[in-house]
């Protein structure tokens, strides 16, 4: 049972770390990338980063849409 729990937590951590590090690398956010690689905290910072990043991308997309609409008229 203990081995299964360790394996499950390891898979959980690897998944969230890989996903968040990929997003951080694409966004050229080196501090987040290094932080997530250095600290293994069961995916909590990674999930926070992905949620924060999603909101930031959505806000940026809304600004871009506004600029497109302004230039169209």
mmCIF file as gemmi writes it, N, C-alpha and C atoms, coordinates in Angstrom:
data_model
loop_
_atom_site.group_PDB
_atom_site.id
_atom_site.type_symbol
_atom_site.label_atom_id
_atom_site.label_alt_id
_atom_site.label_comp_id
_atom_site.label_asym_id
_atom_site.label_entity_id
_atom_site.label_seq_id
_atom_site.pdbx_PDB_ins_code
_atom_site.Cartn_x
_atom_site.Cartn_y
_atom_site.Cartn_z
_atom_site.occupancy
_atom_site.B_iso_or_equiv
_atom_site.pdbx_formal_charge
_atom_site.auth_seq_id
_atom_site.auth_asym_id
_atom_site.pdbx_PDB_model_num
ATOM 1 N N . UNK Axp A 1 ? 0.827 -1.196 0 1 0 ? 1 A 1
ATOM 2 C CA . UNK Axp A 1 ? 0 0 0 1 0 ? 1 A 1
ATOM 3 C C . UNK Axp A 1 ? 0.871 1.26 0 1 0 ? 1 A 1
ATOM 4 N N . UNK Axp A 2 ? 1.926 1.257 0.786 1 0 ? 2 A 1
ATOM 5 C CA . UNK Axp A 2 ? 2.815 2.409 0.853 1 0 ? 2 A 1
ATOM 6 C C . UNK Axp A 2 ? 3.509 2.637 -0.482 1 0 ? 2 A 1
ATOM 7 N N . UNK Axp A 3 ? 3.928 1.56 -1.112 1 0 ? 3 A 1
ATOM 8 C CA . UNK Axp A 3 ? 4.613 1.682 -2.408 1 0 ? 3 A 1
ATOM 9 C C . UNK Axp A 3 ? 3.657 2.251 -3.462 1 0 ? 3 A 1
ATOM 10 N N . UNK Axp A 4 ? 2.419 1.787 -3.441 1 0 ? 4 A 1
ATOM 11 C CA . UNK Axp A 4 ? 1.427 2.291 -4.391 1 0 ? 4 A 1
ATOM 12 C C . UNK Axp A 4 ? 1.177 3.78 -4.176 1 0 ? 4 A 1
ATOM 13 N N . UNK Axp A 5 ? 1.139 4.214 -2.933 1 0 ? 5 A 1
ATOM 14 C CA . UNK Axp A 5 ? 0.935 5.635 -2.629 1 0 ? 5 A 1
ATOM 15 C C . UNK Axp A 5 ? 2.107 6.474 -3.118 1 0 ? 5 A 1
ATOM 16 N N . UNK Axp A 6 ? 3.309 6 -2.912 1 0 ? 6 A 1
ATOM 17 C CA . UNK Axp A 6 ? 4.503 6.723 -3.363 1 0 ? 6 A 1
ATOM 18 C C . UNK Axp A 6 ? 4.514 6.815 -4.887 1 0 ? 6 A 1
ATOM 19 N N . UNK Axp A 7 ? 4.174 5.741 -5.558 1 0 ? 7 A 1
ATOM 20 C CA . UNK Axp A 7 ? 4.139 5.743 -7.025 1 0 ? 7 A 1
ATOM 21 C C . UNK Axp A 7 ? 3.07 6.708 -7.528 1 0 ? 7 A 1
ATOM 22 N N . UNK Axp A 8 ? 1.897 6.685 -6.921 1 0 ? 8 A 1
ATOM 23 C CA . UNK Axp A 8 ? 0.81 7.578 -7.323 1 0 ? 8 A 1
ATOM 24 C C . UNK Axp A 8 ? 1.189 9.045 -7.113 1 0 ? 8 A 1
ATOM 25 N N . UNK Axp A 9 ? 1.779 9.363 -5.974 1 0 ? 9 A 1
ATOM 26 C CA . UNK Axp A 9 ? 2.211 10.738 -5.715 1 0 ? 9 A 1
ATOM 27 C C . UNK Axp A 9 ? 3.332 11.169 -6.655 1 0 ? 9 A 1
ATOM 28 N N . UNK Axp A 10 ? 4.201 10.261 -7.006 1 0 ? 10 A 1
ATOM 29 C CA . UNK Axp A 10 ? 5.279 10.57 -7.949 1 0 ? 10 A 1
ATOM 30 C C . UNK Axp A 10 ? 4.723 10.894 -9.329 1 0 ? 10 A 1
ATOM 31 N N . UNK Axp A 11 ? 3.772 10.108 -9.777 1 0 ? 11 A 1
ATOM 32 C CA . UNK Axp A 11 ? 3.138 10.36 -11.074 1 0 ? 11 A 1
ATOM 33 C C . UNK Axp A 11 ? 2.412 11.702 -11.055 1 0 ? 11 A 1
ATOM 34 N N . UNK Axp A 12 ? 1.694 11.971 -9.963 1 0 ? 12 A 1
ATOM 35 C CA . UNK Axp A 12 ? 0.995 13.248 -9.79 1 0 ? 12 A 1
ATOM 36 C C . UNK Axp A 12 ? 1.978 14.417 -9.902 1 0 ? 12 A 1
ATOM 37 N N . UNK Axp A 13 ? 3.086 14.328 -9.181 1 0 ? 13 A 1
ATOM 38 C CA . UNK Axp A 13 ? 4.093 15.396 -9.158 1 0 ? 13 A 1
ATOM 39 C C . UNK Axp A 13 ? 4.732 15.574 -10.535 1 0 ? 13 A 1
ATOM 40 N N . UNK Axp A 14 ? 5.093 14.493 -11.18 1 0 ? 14 A 1
ATOM 41 C CA . UNK Axp A 14 ? 5.733 14.578 -12.499 1 0 ? 14 A 1
ATOM 42 C C . UNK Axp A 14 ? 4.798 15.216 -13.519 1 0 ? 14 A 1
ATOM 43 N N . UNK Axp A 15 ? 3.535 14.828 -13.491 1 0 ? 15 A 1
ATOM 44 C CA . UNK Axp A 15 ? 2.562 15.383 -14.442 1 0 ? 15 A 1
ATOM 45 C C . UNK Axp A 15 ? 2.452 16.9 -14.295 1 0 ? 15 A 1
ATOM 46 N N . UNK Axp A 16 ? 2.192 17.359 -13.072 1 0 ? 16 A 1
ATOM 47 C CA . UNK Axp A 16 ? 1.981 18.793 -12.861 1 0 ? 16 A 1
ATOM 48 C C . UNK Axp A 16 ? 3.266 19.589 -13.074 1 0 ? 16 A 1
ATOM 49 N N . UNK Axp A 17 ? 4.394 19.046 -12.672 1 0 ? 17 A 1
ATOM 50 C CA . UNK Axp A 17 ? 5.659 19.751 -12.868 1 0 ? 17 A 1
ATOM 51 C C . UNK Axp A 17 ? 5.972 19.89 -14.35 1 0 ? 17 A 1
ATOM 52 N N . UNK Axp A 18 ? 5.806 18.823 -15.107 1 0 ? 18 A 1
ATOM 53 C CA . UNK Axp A 18 ? 6.082 18.872 -16.544 1 0 ? 18 A 1
ATOM 54 C C . UNK Axp A 18 ? 5.166 19.861 -17.251 1 0 ? 18 A 1
ATOM 55 N N . UNK Axp A 19 ? 3.888 19.829 -16.92 1 0 ? 19 A 1
ATOM 56 C CA . UNK Axp A 19 ? 2.928 20.719 -17.567 1 0 ? 19 A 1
ATOM 57 C C . UNK Axp A 19 ? 3.231 22.186 -17.249 1 0 ? 19 A 1
ATOM 58 N N . UNK Axp A 20 ? 3.494 22.489 -15.972 1 0 ? 20 A 1
ATOM 59 C CA . UNK Axp A 20 ? 3.76 23.869 -15.578 1 0 ? 20 A 1
ATOM 60 C C . UNK Axp A 20 ? 5.11 24.357 -16.1 1 0 ? 20 A 1
ATOM 61 N N . UNK Axp A 21 ? 6.115 23.499 -16.08 1 0 ? 21 A 1
ATOM 62 C CA . UNK Axp A 21 ? 7.43 23.894 -16.601 1 0 ? 21 A 1
ATOM 63 C C . UNK Axp A 21 ? 7.359 24.165 -18.098 1 0 ? 21 A 1
ATOM 64 N N . UNK Axp A 22 ? 6.574 23.393 -18.804 1 0 ? 22 A 1
ATOM 65 C CA . UNK Axp A 22 ? 6.397 23.607 -20.24 1 0 ? 22 A 1
ATOM 66 C C . UNK Axp A 22 ? 5.788 24.987 -20.498 1 0 ? 22 A 1
ATOM 67 N N . UNK Axp A 23 ? 4.74 25.324 -19.74 1 0 ? 23 A 1
ATOM 68 C CA . UNK Axp A 23 ? 4.105 26.638 -19.893 1 0 ? 23 A 1
ATOM 69 C C . UNK Axp A 23 ? 5.072 27.756 -19.525 1 0 ? 23 A 1
ATOM 70 N N . UNK Axp A 24 ? 5.829 27.58 -18.438 1 0 ? 24 A 1
ATOM 71 C CA . UNK Axp A 24 ? 6.775 28.602 -17.999 1 0 ? 24 A 1
ATOM 72 C C . UNK Axp A 24 ? 7.879 28.8 -19.035 1 0 ? 24 A 1
ATOM 73 N N . UNK Axp A 25 ? 8.346 27.724 -19.634 1 0 ? 25 A 1
ATOM 74 C CA . UNK Axp A 25 ? 9.388 27.828 -20.657 1 0 ? 25 A 1
ATOM 75 C C . UNK Axp A 25 ? 8.861 28.54 -21.894 1 0 ? 25 A 1
ATOM 76 N N . UNK Axp A 26 ? 7.649 28.232 -22.292 1 0 ? 26 A 1
ATOM 77 C CA . UNK Axp A 26 ? 7.07 28.894 -23.459 1 0 ? 26 A 1
ATOM 78 C C . UNK Axp A 26 ? 6.857 30.386 -23.213 1 0 ? 26 A 1
ATOM 79 N N . UNK Axp A 27 ? 6.553 30.744 -21.962 1 0 ? 27 A 1
ATOM 80 C CA . UNK Axp A 27 ? 6.309 32.142 -21.61 1 0 ? 27 A 1
ATOM 81 C C . UNK Axp A 27 ? 7.599 32.873 -21.236 1 0 ? 27 A 1
ATOM 82 N N . UNK Axp A 28 ? 8.727 32.153 -21.282 1 0 ? 28 A 1
ATOM 83 C CA . UNK Axp A 28 ? 10.037 32.714 -20.922 1 0 ? 28 A 1
ATOM 84 C C . UNK Axp A 28 ? 10.039 33.275 -19.498 1 0 ? 28 A 1
ATOM 85 N N . UNK Axp A 29 ? 9.439 32.519 -18.575 1 0 ? 29 A 1
ATOM 86 C CA . UNK Axp A 29 ? 9.402 32.885 -17.166 1 0 ? 29 A 1
ATOM 87 C C . UNK Axp A 29 ? 10.343 31.963 -16.399 1 0 ? 29 A 1
ATOM 88 N N . UNK Axp A 30 ? 11.625 32.319 -16.463 1 0 ? 30 A 1
ATOM 89 C CA . UNK Axp A 30 ? 12.677 31.484 -15.912 1 0 ? 30 A 1
ATOM 90 C C . UNK Axp A 30 ? 12.589 31.259 -14.414 1 0 ? 30 A 1
ATOM 91 N N . UNK Axp A 31 ? 12.163 32.273 -13.662 1 0 ? 31 A 1
ATOM 92 C CA . UNK Axp A 31 ? 12.065 32.117 -12.213 1 0 ? 31 A 1
ATOM 93 C C . UNK Axp A 31 ? 11.046 31.044 -11.827 1 0 ? 31 A 1
ATOM 94 N N . UNK Axp A 32 ? 9.903 31.061 -12.498 1 0 ? 32 A 1
ATOM 95 C CA . UNK Axp A 32 ? 8.903 30.028 -12.222 1 0 ? 32 A 1
ATOM 96 C C . UNK Axp A 32 ? 9.443 28.654 -12.606 1 0 ? 32 A 1
ATOM 97 N N . UNK Axp A 33 ? 10.102 28.574 -13.736 1 0 ? 33 A 1
ATOM 98 C CA . UNK Axp A 33 ? 10.644 27.307 -14.22 1 0 ? 33 A 1
ATOM 99 C C . UNK Axp A 33 ? 11.622 26.716 -13.202 1 0 ? 33 A 1
ATOM 100 N N . UNK Axp A 34 ? 12.556 27.524 -12.731 1 0 ? 34 A 1
ATOM 101 C CA . UNK Axp A 34 ? 13.548 27.052 -11.765 1 0 ? 34 A 1
ATOM 102 C C . UNK Axp A 34 ? 12.883 26.682 -10.442 1 0 ? 34 A 1
ATOM 103 N N . UNK Axp A 35 ? 11.947 27.511 -9.989 1 0 ? 35 A 1
ATOM 104 C CA . UNK Axp A 35 ? 11.258 27.22 -8.73 1 0 ? 35 A 1
ATOM 105 C C . UNK Axp A 35 ? 10.549 25.868 -8.787 1 0 ? 35 A 1
ATOM 106 N N . UNK Axp A 36 ? 9.846 25.621 -9.883 1 0 ? 36 A 1
ATOM 107 C CA . UNK Axp A 36 ? 9.081 24.372 -9.979 1 0 ? 36 A 1
ATOM 108 C C . UNK Axp A 36 ? 9.985 23.157 -10.125 1 0 ? 36 A 1
ATOM 109 N N . UNK Axp A 37 ? 11.15 23.325 -10.73 1 0 ? 37 A 1
ATOM 110 C CA . UNK Axp A 37 ? 12.084 22.21 -10.814 1 0 ? 37 A 1
ATOM 111 C C . UNK Axp A 37 ? 12.782 21.95 -9.479 1 0 ? 37 A 1
ATOM 112 N N . UNK Axp A 38 ? 13.028 23.009 -8.717 1 0 ? 38 A 1
ATOM 113 C CA . UNK Axp A 38 ? 13.796 22.877 -7.479 1 0 ? 38 A 1
ATOM 114 C C . UNK Axp A 38 ? 12.964 22.346 -6.313 1 0 ? 38 A 1
ATOM 115 N N . UNK Axp A 39 ? 11.691 22.714 -6.264 1 0 ? 39 A 1
ATOM 116 C CA . UNK Axp A 39 ? 10.862 22.341 -5.123 1 0 ? 39 A 1
ATOM 117 C C . UNK Axp A 39 ? 9.746 21.395 -5.551 1 0 ? 39 A 1
ATOM 118 N N . UNK Axp A 40 ? 9.682 20.262 -4.904 1 0 ? 40 A 1
ATOM 119 C CA . UNK Axp A 40 ? 8.617 19.295 -5.164 1 0 ? 40 A 1
ATOM 120 C C . UNK Axp A 40 ? 7.623 19.354 -4.011 1 0 ? 40 A 1
ATOM 121 N N . UNK Axp A 41 ? 6.52 20.042 -4.245 1 0 ? 41 A 1
ATOM 122 C CA . UNK Axp A 41 ? 5.523 20.253 -3.199 1 0 ? 41 A 1
ATOM 123 C C . UNK Axp A 41 ? 4.17 19.675 -3.607 1 0 ? 41 A 1
ATOM 124 N N . UNK Axp A 42 ? 4.187 18.473 -4.149 1 0 ? 42 A 1
ATOM 125 C CA . UNK Axp A 42 ? 2.981 17.738 -4.535 1 0 ? 42 A 1
ATOM 126 C C . UNK Axp A 42 ? 2.125 18.468 -5.569 1 0 ? 42 A 1
ATOM 127 N N . UNK Axp A 43 ? 2.749 19.263 -6.387 1 0 ? 43 A 1
ATOM 128 C CA . UNK Axp A 43 ? 2.038 19.911 -7.487 1 0 ? 43 A 1
ATOM 129 C C . UNK Axp A 43 ? 1.284 21.171 -7.12 1 0 ? 43 A 1
ATOM 130 N N . UNK Axp A 44 ? 1.336 21.599 -5.88 1 0 ? 44 A 1
ATOM 131 C CA . UNK Axp A 44 ? 0.565 22.769 -5.462 1 0 ? 44 A 1
ATOM 132 C C . UNK Axp A 44 ? 1.039 24.043 -6.164 1 0 ? 44 A 1
ATOM 133 N N . UNK Axp A 45 ? 2.354 24.361 -6.163 1 0 ? 45 A 1
ATOM 134 C CA . UNK Axp A 45 ? 2.769 25.582 -6.891 1 0 ? 45 A 1
ATOM 135 C C . UNK Axp A 45 ? 2.507 25.483 -8.392 1 0 ? 45 A 1
ATOM 136 N N . UNK Axp A 46 ? 2.622 24.291 -8.935 1 0 ? 46 A 1
ATOM 137 C CA . UNK Axp A 46 ? 2.392 24.109 -10.361 1 0 ? 46 A 1
ATOM 138 C C . UNK Axp A 46 ? 0.928 24.379 -10.725 1 0 ? 46 A 1
ATOM 139 N N . UNK Axp A 47 ? 0.026 23.862 -9.909 1 0 ? 47 A 1
ATOM 140 C CA . UNK Axp A 47 ? -1.399 24.091 -10.16 1 0 ? 47 A 1
ATOM 141 C C . UNK Axp A 47 ? -1.717 25.573 -10.017 1 0 ? 47 A 1
ATOM 142 N N . UNK Axp A 48 ? -1.139 26.225 -9.01 1 0 ? 48 A 1
ATOM 143 C CA . UNK Axp A 48 ? -1.331 27.671 -8.834 1 0 ? 48 A 1
ATOM 144 C C . UNK Axp A 48 ? -0.815 28.422 -10.066 1 0 ? 48 A 1
ATOM 145 N N . UNK Axp A 49 ? 0.377 28.071 -10.523 1 0 ? 49 A 1
ATOM 146 C CA . UNK Axp A 49 ? 0.971 28.748 -11.673 1 0 ? 49 A 1
ATOM 147 C C . UNK Axp A 49 ? 0.085 28.579 -12.914 1 0 ? 49 A 1
ATOM 148 N N . UNK Axp A 50 ? -0.376 27.359 -13.153 1 0 ? 50 A 1
ATOM 149 C CA . UNK Axp A 50 ? -1.195 27.116 -14.336 1 0 ? 50 A 1
ATOM 150 C C . UNK Axp A 50 ? -2.501 27.898 -14.267 1 0 ? 50 A 1
ATOM 151 N N . UNK Axp A 51 ? -3.09 27.983 -13.096 1 0 ? 51 A 1
ATOM 152 C CA . UNK Axp A 51 ? -4.322 28.75 -12.958 1 0 ? 51 A 1
ATOM 153 C C . UNK Axp A 51 ? -4.046 30.24 -13.177 1 0 ? 51 A 1
ATOM 154 N N . UNK Axp A 52 ? -2.973 30.763 -12.568 1 0 ? 52 A 1
ATOM 155 C CA . UNK Axp A 52 ? -2.585 32.167 -12.728 1 0 ? 52 A 1
ATOM 156 C C . UNK Axp A 52 ? -2.265 32.462 -14.186 1 0 ? 52 A 1
ATOM 157 N N . UNK Axp A 53 ? -1.551 31.585 -14.814 1 0 ? 53 A 1
ATOM 158 C CA . UNK Axp A 53 ? -1.144 31.777 -16.208 1 0 ? 53 A 1
ATOM 159 C C . UNK Axp A 53 ? -2.36 31.78 -17.124 1 0 ? 53 A 1
ATOM 160 N N . UNK Axp A 54 ? -3.319 30.913 -16.869 1 0 ? 54 A 1
ATOM 161 C CA . UNK Axp A 54 ? -4.521 30.853 -17.688 1 0 ? 54 A 1
ATOM 162 C C . UNK Axp A 54 ? -5.262 32.187 -17.626 1 0 ? 54 A 1
ATOM 163 N N . UNK Axp A 55 ? -5.373 32.755 -16.425 1 0 ? 55 A 1
ATOM 164 C CA . UNK Axp A 55 ? -6.042 34.036 -16.271 1 0 ? 55 A 1
ATOM 165 C C . UNK Axp A 55 ? -5.273 35.138 -16.985 1 0 ? 55 A 1
ATOM 166 N N . UNK Axp A 56 ? -3.946 35.086 -16.921 1 0 ? 56 A 1
ATOM 167 C CA . UNK Axp A 56 ? -3.111 36.089 -17.584 1 0 ? 56 A 1
ATOM 168 C C . UNK Axp A 56 ? -3.27 35.985 -19.101 1 0 ? 56 A 1
ATOM 169 N N . UNK Axp A 57 ? -3.306 34.761 -19.637 1 0 ? 57 A 1
ATOM 170 C CA . UNK Axp A 57 ? -3.49 34.572 -21.074 1 0 ? 57 A 1
ATOM 171 C C . UNK Axp A 57 ? -4.864 35.06 -21.517 1 0 ? 57 A 1
ATOM 172 N N . UNK Axp A 58 ? -5.877 34.79 -20.723 1 0 ? 58 A 1
ATOM 173 C CA . UNK Axp A 58 ? -7.227 35.219 -21.071 1 0 ? 58 A 1
ATOM 174 C C . UNK Axp A 58 ? -7.316 36.736 -21.102 1 0 ? 58 A 1
ATOM 175 N N . UNK Axp A 59 ? -6.695 37.404 -20.13 1 0 ? 59 A 1
ATOM 176 C CA . UNK Axp A 59 ? -6.695 38.861 -20.096 1 0 ? 59 A 1
ATOM 177 C C . UNK Axp A 59 ? -5.942 39.423 -21.298 1 0 ? 59 A 1
ATOM 178 N N . UNK Axp A 60 ? -4.818 38.811 -21.635 1 0 ? 60 A 1
ATOM 179 C CA . UNK Axp A 60 ? -4.035 39.265 -22.785 1 0 ? 60 A 1
ATOM 180 C C . UNK Axp A 60 ? -4.823 39.086 -24.081 1 0 ? 60 A 1
ATOM 181 N N . UNK Axp A 61 ? -5.54 37.97 -24.214 1 0 ? 61 A 1
ATOM 182 C CA . UNK Axp A 61 ? -6.343 37.737 -25.409 1 0 ? 61 A 1
ATOM 183 C C . UNK Axp A 61 ? -7.464 38.763 -25.531 1 0 ? 61 A 1
ATOM 184 N N . UNK Axp A 62 ? -8.071 39.153 -24.398 1 0 ? 62 A 1
ATOM 185 C CA . UNK Axp A 62 ? -9.127 40.158 -24.425 1 0 ? 62 A 1
ATOM 186 C C . UNK Axp A 62 ? -8.555 41.508 -24.874 1 0 ? 62 A 1
ATOM 187 N N . UNK Axp A 63 ? -7.347 41.85 -24.395 1 0 ? 63 A 1
ATOM 188 C CA . UNK Axp A 63 ? -6.718 43.109 -24.804 1 0 ? 63 A 1
ATOM 189 C C . UNK Axp A 63 ? -6.432 43.091 -26.307 1 0 ? 63 A 1
ATOM 190 N N . UNK Axp A 64 ? -5.926 41.96 -26.811 1 0 ? 64 A 1
ATOM 191 C CA . UNK Axp A 64 ? -5.624 41.848 -28.241 1 0 ? 64 A 1
ATOM 192 C C . UNK Axp A 64 ? -6.896 41.97 -29.069 1 0 ? 64 A 1
ATOM 193 N N . UNK Axp A 65 ? -7.976 41.377 -28.6 1 0 ? 65 A 1
ATOM 194 C CA . UNK Axp A 65 ? -9.25 41.463 -29.309 1 0 ? 65 A 1
ATOM 195 C C . UNK Axp A 65 ? -9.721 42.917 -29.35 1 0 ? 65 A 1
ATOM 196 N N . UNK Axp A 66 ? -9.555 43.633 -28.241 1 0 ? 66 A 1
ATOM 197 C CA . UNK Axp A 66 ? -9.928 45.047 -28.209 1 0 ? 66 A 1
ATOM 198 C C . UNK Axp A 66 ? -9.139 45.869 -29.198 1 0 ? 66 A 1
ATOM 199 N N . UNK Axp A 67 ? -7.85 45.575 -29.318 1 0 ? 67 A 1
ATOM 200 C CA . UNK Axp A 67 ? -7.01 46.299 -30.275 1 0 ? 67 A 1
ATOM 201 C C . UNK Axp A 67 ? -7.424 45.998 -31.708 1 0 ? 67 A 1
ATOM 202 N N . UNK Axp A 68 ? -7.774 44.77 -31.984 1 0 ? 68 A 1
ATOM 203 C CA . UNK Axp A 68 ? -8.221 44.392 -33.327 1 0 ? 68 A 1
ATOM 204 C C . UNK Axp A 68 ? -9.519 45.103 -33.658 1 0 ? 68 A 1
ATOM 205 N N . UNK Axp A 69 ? -10.44 45.128 -32.703 1 0 ? 69 A 1
ATOM 206 C CA . UNK Axp A 69 ? -11.71 45.796 -32.949 1 0 ? 69 A 1
ATOM 207 C C . UNK Axp A 69 ? -11.535 47.294 -33.116 1 0 ? 69 A 1
ATOM 208 N N . UNK Axp A 70 ? -10.611 47.888 -32.361 1 0 ? 70 A 1
ATOM 209 C CA . UNK Axp A 70 ? -10.362 49.327 -32.496 1 0 ? 70 A 1
ATOM 210 C C . UNK Axp A 70 ? -9.795 49.663 -33.872 1 0 ? 70 A 1
ATOM 211 N N . UNK Axp A 71 ? -8.914 48.839 -34.408 1 0 ? 71 A 1
ATOM 212 C CA . UNK Axp A 71 ? -8.324 49.118 -35.715 1 0 ? 71 A 1
ATOM 213 C C . UNK Axp A 71 ? -9.291 48.808 -36.849 1 0 ? 71 A 1
ATOM 214 N N . UNK Axp A 72 ? -10.295 47.956 -36.596 1 0 ? 72 A 1
ATOM 215 C CA . UNK Axp A 72 ? -11.253 47.598 -37.637 1 0 ? 72 A 1
ATOM 216 C C . UNK Axp A 72 ? -12.219 48.743 -37.925 1 0 ? 72 A 1
ATOM 217 N N . UNK Axp A 73 ? -12.446 49.601 -36.924 1 0 ? 73 A 1
ATOM 218 C CA . UNK Axp A 73 ? -13.43 50.682 -37.115 1 0 ? 73 A 1
ATOM 219 C C . UNK Axp A 73 ? -12.73 51.946 -37.295 1 0 ? 73 A 1
